[in-house]
Amino acid sequence: MRVPLHAVLEGHQYLREAISTLTDEQVAAPSLLPGWTRGHVLAHLTDNARAFARVSAHALRGELVDAYDGGQAERDAIIEGLAGDSAEEHRARLARHSAALEAVWSQAAESDWDRPVRFRNGDLAGIVRMRWREVWIHLVDLDVGVGPERWSAEFSGHAIEFLLPRLPEGFVLRETDGDRTWSTGAAEISGRAHDLAAWLAGRTPQRTPDGPLPELGPWPPHPEPIPAQRRTG
């Protein structure tokens, strides 16, 4: 899959527009993620941009660093520390760090996307794809009028491929708004691509997919993308 850099930049712009009118009270209100306010989600998206810019800049120099020197505890502390800021502070910080991340990526040549990174033992292209998922999935969590139906066919397919390890064996996913299928099995689950992706991501789909919906496994820690198959016949 090509590096979806343009799609991530579009997501950044969409995110900035979606939160442009949020008030302080709305930022402090609950998000769709249990236990997190909108401020927590915004803090996470902002610091994720900062951390990915750090990882990416080092990768372009041939260096491997952790996204957070202090690991998960540092990440969580940063989110908690920033969550209570005002709406304007969140907007300004998100814009600044998103722009800094884009500036780092603008320095990458085609051959740089294969550079290794320590984060999830992946490569620089993988960092771009992770940011793509962070932006569009958490846009839904912000509960600002953006649902999975806004996910493009390209993003929905990517999200399904990323999350497919959550699906138990014996099931096949089939999109009804295209000709892609994922995995193989006797039990078919069908729906529009963005609905299938939302269900796999643990978010509420616009329309519940048809078929037996099993309990999903854990979020994949180090997934290998599984290419979609074209239906024949």
N, C-alpha and C positions, 0 to 999 in steps of 0.2 A: 504494500500500500504506500502511495506517495506520502510525503510529509505534508500534513494538512495545515501548513503555516497560515495561508490566507484565511482558512475557516476559523482558526483560533483568533486572528486579529478581528475578524467580523464578530466573533463571540464577545471579545472585549468591548467593542463598540456597542453591541446590543446590551451588554450588562450595564455599561455606563448610562445608557438611555433609560433602561428599566428602573434604575434606582435614582434617577435625577430629581424626582419630586418627593422622595421619602422624607418624612418629618422625623424629628428626634423620637417622638412617641412611637411611630411605626417601626423605627429601627430597634427600639427596646422591646417590641412585642414579639410573641413567639413565632418562630419559623415553622416549617413543616417537619423539621428534624427534632425529634423528642429531646427536650432539655436544652435546646439552643434557641436563642433569640435570633432575629435577623442580624443583629450586631455580631453575634458569634459567626454566622455564615459569612458575613462581609469581612470580618477579621481573618477568617480562614482563607478566603479567596485572595485577600491582599497579601498575607504572609506567604501563601503558596507561591505567588508571583515572585516575591523577594527571594524565597529559597530556591526556586527554579532558575532565577537569574544568576544566583551564586553558583549553582551546580553547572549551569551552561557555560558561564564565563570561564570557569576552571577547566571544563572539558575542552574548550577551544584552545586552551594553552597546554593541553595534554596532561592535565592534573585531575586527580580523583579526590573529591571531598564529599563529606556527608551533607545532606540537606540541612540537618540540624546537628551541631556539635553535641548538644545535650540530648539528642534523641527525642522520643515521643514526649518526654516530660517537658522539654523546652518548647516544643511545638504547642502543647496544650497550655502552657503558661503564657505564651505570647497571645494566643487566642483569647484567653480569659482576661488578659491585661488590656486588650484593645476593644473588646466587645462592647463596653459601656460608653464608648466615645459618641460624639454627636454625629448626626447624619452628614453634616458638611465635612467633618474630619474623616469619616469613612470614605466619602466620595473622593476627597483630595488624595488620601493615601492610596486608595485603590488605583486611581488614575496615574499617580506617580510611579508606583511599582509595576503596573502593567506596561507602562511606556518604557521603563528600564528593561524589562524582560524582552520586549519587542526589539529594543535597541541592541541587546546582546545577540539575539537570533539573526538580526540583519547582517551581522558580521560573518555568518556561517556560509561557507561555500558548499556546493553539492556534496563534496567528499567528506565534509565535516559531520554530516548527520549520522555517520556510522561510528563516530567517536564514542568510546565507552564512558559510562558514568557509574558511580557507585550506587546511586539511588536505584533500588530494585534490580541491581546488576544488569542494567539495560544499556541503551545508547542514547545519543542526543535526540534522535528522532522520537524515541519513546517518551522523552520529557515533553516534547511538543504534543504528542497524543494524550499524555496524562493531563496536561493543561486543558486540552480540548474537552476532555471528560469532566474535569473539575468545574469549568465554567458553565457548561450547558446543564449538567445534572444539578448543580447547586443553584442555578437560576430558577429551577423548579422549586427547590427547597425554600427559596426566599419568599415564595407566595406573593409575587408582585404581578400576577396576571400572565405569567409565562408558563405554559404547561408542556408536556412531552410532545404535543401536537406541533410545537414549533421546531422540533428536532428535524433536521434535514434527513433525506434518505441515506446520504453518505454517513452522517453521524450515527443514525440509528443502526445501520449495518455494522459500523465499527463498534458501537457499544454492545451489540449482540455478540459479536465475535470475542470481545474482551470478557464478557460476562458468561459466556457459554459453559465454562467449567462449573458454574453453579447448578446447571441442569443435570439431574440424575440420568444415568444410562437408560436407554430404551425409549427416549423421546426425540421427536424431530420438530423443529420450528419451521413454519411455512408462512411467508408474508403473503397477504392477500392483495396488496397494492403494488406488487412486482412479481418477479419470478425467482426469488432467492429462497433457498432452504438451508438450514443449518443442522448439522449432526445427522444421525440416522437412528431410526427406531420405529417400533410398531405403533406407538402412541403419538398422534399428531396434535400439535398446538398451533393454531392459526390465528392470524390477526394482522393488522397493519404494522409496518415495521416499527414505527414509534411506539405503538402499544406493546409490542413484544419486548422492545428495549426497556421501556418503563417498568414492565412487570419484572424483568430480570434484574433491574436496578433497585427493586424494592420500592419504587414510586408508584403512585396511582395512575394507571393508564387512562386515557380518555375513554376508551372502550375496552372492557375486559376481554382478553383473547379467548377464543373458543377451544374447548378440549379439556382433558383432565389436567389440572394445574397442580403439580406436585410441590412438596415443600422444597425450597431451594437450599443449596449448600452455602457455605461461607463465601464471602467476597474473595475472588482469586488473588493471591498475593503476588505471584509471578507468572501471569498467564502467557500462553503462546497463542497468538491470533489463529483462529481456524477459518480458512477462506470459505466464503459462501459457495454453494453449488447451484448451478443452473438446472432448473427442472427440464426434463425432457418428456415428450409425449403428453 
